[in-house]
Amino acid sequence: VSSRFVSSVLPPGSEDLKGNEVETIINFKNALGIDDPDAAAMHMEIGRRIFRQRLETGDRDGDVEQRRAFQKLVYVSSLVFGQASSFLLPWKRVFKVTDSQVEISIRDNAQRLYASKLKSVGRDIDAEQLVNLRESQLSYKLSDELAEDLFRNHTRKLIEGNISVALDILKTRTKAATGLKQVVEEIDVILAFNDKLISLKNHADADRFARGVGPVSVLGGEYASDRKMDDLKLLYRVYVTDALSGGQMEDSKVASLNQLKNIFGLGKRESEAITLEVTSKVYRKRLSQAVSGGDLEVADSKAAFLQNLCEELHFDPLKAKEIHEEIYRQKLQQCIADGELSEANVKSLLRLRVMLCIPEQTIEAAHADICGGLFEKVVKDAIASGIDGYDMDVRKAVRKAAHGLKLSREAAMSIASKAVRKIFVTYVKRARSSDNRTESAKELKKMIAFNSLVVTELVADIKGESSDIKPEEPVKVEEKKQVDEDDEWDEEEWESLESLKKVKPGEELDAKIGKPGQSEITLKDDLPLRERTDLYKTYLLYCLTGEVTRIPFGAQITTKKDDSEFVFLSQLGNILGLTVKEIVDVHRGLAEQAFRQQAEVILADGQLTKARVEQLDEVQKQVGLPAEYAQKVIKNITTTKMAAALETAVARGRLNLKQIRELKEANVEIDSMISEKLRENLFKKTIDEIFSSGTGEFDEVEVYEKIPADLNINVDKAKGVVHELARSRLSNSLIQAVALLRQRNRAGVVSALNDMLASDKAVPAEPMTWEVPEELSDLFTIYMRSDPAPEKLSRLQYLLGLSDSTAAALRDVKDQVLSVGAEEEEFAF
């Protein structure tokens, strides 16, 4: 009977638990007085019956239903028997189920029961309901984590319902005002529900409440996808629009919008973009009303009025400034629709600028951009008309744009300069890519003509001047400025160079030029100096050599040019932005190059004779090179030739220290003519000669100071070389002396011992040892008989390791004959 009752209380496998099953079974068990072990046995029996039914059913649907029934039995039983269930109900042993399967049964049924309990929770939720939910969660043995997830999912579904209703209204509304009002009402419901949950979260009894109470969010639900995000943005925009419908933004609405942003999961950038777009429209509308109504114009402080407007709308003042600039720019574009600004337009723009508090810098930038853009188009059209197309109609258009658009002269010239320099650069590129000098010069001549006939007129029209009148004073001032820039050139240099004389500024050149070309727009900042001087040099060579025309059979004809080409050369220098000094340098460099080519031939061997000097003077006069530069070229050639000769002499050992000193006395710069490595080799050779001279002398001042100074080598490095050679010479000198002793070469022995003493002076040595001591005595005796200075003989005694008694004995037998080696020959030392 008991078993049938429990089975009847538990719902069929496909149905969920109702929540009263546990209480019903416990009351029944207590009423019958059945103890827990017996009751547990009945529960196990019910489990066996379910398993048998599962085996008998055999189909998949029946199997699933019986599994659900078994899971509900496991869950309800665990609640009925509490902590004793693990002992009383051996599910694992009897039915071969795992711990995880038991836990899943308890968890899934607890979740279903709690989810069923949450269905009664609406937007009017209160503290009592939350307490009941918490008690139910604990009784259902549901973890806090799962309970929190279920609660949040439930609250999210509640607001998703409002969102769906709002979107349906928004997308299907027939009356805009009514529909938007209903949409806002739905959003207000969401916000009110969110506020209630936030207040309950901060409630004093929040610890007793169901888990998961707090702000709601669409995250994790159907509106969390990117596809649905556009719908949420649409709702957010509607709410922002409604918040500003009264012409201002209340503080409460700002807080609501912030909450709505969090609920919808909008990023800061997205929400701010929507708010900015809507607020900008409202700000423009309010601003337009203030301007048209005269409120802004009569305001004592325009800035304070605009600031107050921004505060009412919670609008960023920086964004307001951008709108002001945009309004001004739109007004400016309307004013210049006919290509110029009238006085009325200027006054209107000034009034607008004052009312909107637009800074001067912003105004200038707007005019430079808009008016400058229009003027740039006029300039480009004028330039594109070409040499033949720059007629009166074009000139009128330029003058109208330059003066009618109220551009400053500096701004107009800057725009024109940019356009003109692009054309100049195009000519330069063509000149550089030409096959020969003549073709390059022709392209440069086209640029000069373009400058004279188009650019000069353009500049005059911009300034409102006549291009036929030569501005005398400015040119003089400019000339003076250029002269002051560099004082290296003088009148003598101008007169000596024929090519330079022909481009010298003055009345003669002015007469040839006629109408002057403009010199304000140049390529100075567009091309490096090297490239500009190369272009000038190309045309200068063209002026000097003439045009080369090739004819069949490989021959060519050179057409000589007259001095008129130098007029174009002068104008080219202005276009290239070359200073007087830079122009002089090019002319002088070309003359110097011509002089050097002939001087190289005349001074092929590096020798300068009187006849050759006269010959070089004649060449100098022919090319017009100033004498001082000619002398530098001559010196450079002779120095180079001499340097090569000196290098060869040192390398082959034909140059000694004495000759070096003689060359220095003759003011020959040895340092620049002989490499440091060769000078170091010469020093080493000189020191080696001192240590092998056989004199025994070593002058420290000479070796350590004078010789390094003469050769200009590092003193410390020189000392290292000396010490290294001295150490090597010390041991070698003893071996050499013994060898000469055995050869009975008395003079050679004395010389070798002197070399050893000289090396000892450079690097003091310790007494030496030798396998045959008698030979050391013989060396001492031979050196003693050469009548050396006492200090040398004493130092030799020390170096040979001879005692005073031995030295004294050797002095006593000074006159005796020593036998060295074989006795058959007597050798008097």
Secondary structure, DSSP 8 states (H G I E B T S, - for coil): -HHHHHHHHS--TTS---S-HHHHHHHHHHHHT--HHHHHHHHHHHHHHHHHHHHHH-SHHHHHHHHHHHHHHHHHHHHHHGGGHHHH--HHHHH---HHHHHHHHHHHHHHHHHHHHTT--TT--HHHHHHHHHHHHHTT--HHHHHHHHHHHHHHHHHHHHHHHHHHHHH-SSHHHHHHHHHHHHHHHHHHHHHHHHHHTSTTGGGS-TT-S----TTSGGGSHHHHHHHHHHHHHHHHHHTTTSS--HHHHHHHHHHHHHHT--HHHHHHHHHHHHHHHHHHHHHHHHHTTHHHH-S-HHHHHHHHHHHHT--HHHHHHHHHHHHHHHHHHHTTTSS--HHHHHHHHHHHHHHT--HHHHHHHHHHHHHHHHHHHHHHHHHTHHHH--HHHHHHHHHHHHHTT--HHHHHHHHHHHHHHHHHHHHHHHHTSSSHHHHHHHHHHHHHHIIIIIHHHHHHHHT--TTS--HHHHHHHHHHHHHH--S--HHHHHH-HHHHTT--SHHHHHHH-S----SS-STTTS-HHHHHHHHHHHHHHHHH-EEEE-STT-EEEE---THHHHHHHHHHHHTT--HHHHHHHHHHHHHHHHHHHHHHHTTTS---HHHHHHHHHHHHHHT--HHHHHHHHHHHHHHHHHHHHHHHHHTT---HHHHHHHHHTT--HHHHS-HHHHHHHHHHHHHHHHTSSS----HHIIIIIHHHHHT--HHHHHHHHHHHHHHHHHHHHHHHHHHHHTT-HHHHHHHHHHHHHHHHHS-------S-HHHHHHHHHHHHTT---HHHHHHHHHHHT--HHHHHHHHHTTTS-B--S-SSS-B--
